[in-house]
Amino acid sequence: METCKPAPTPTAMGIKLCKDDYIKSVNPTLYKSMVGSLMYLTHTHPNIMYAVSLVSRFMENPRASHLQAAKRIL
């Protein structure tokens, strides 16, 4: 993530995340760890609460699009 560009908002406008079975799945442990850390940060940064709640819905079976959305919050 050292070469990534900063985003002005934690989520993209009109983002629609869904449970697609045909999209590549990612490591659930990594995803849960990332979302858990973001949930901890919502206590001091309430402006990311909506974005974190959006990605936390998919902790059971995370896909690549969900991980990309979580990385955007970071």
Order of alpha helices (4+ residues) and beta strands (2+ residues): alpha-alpha-alpha
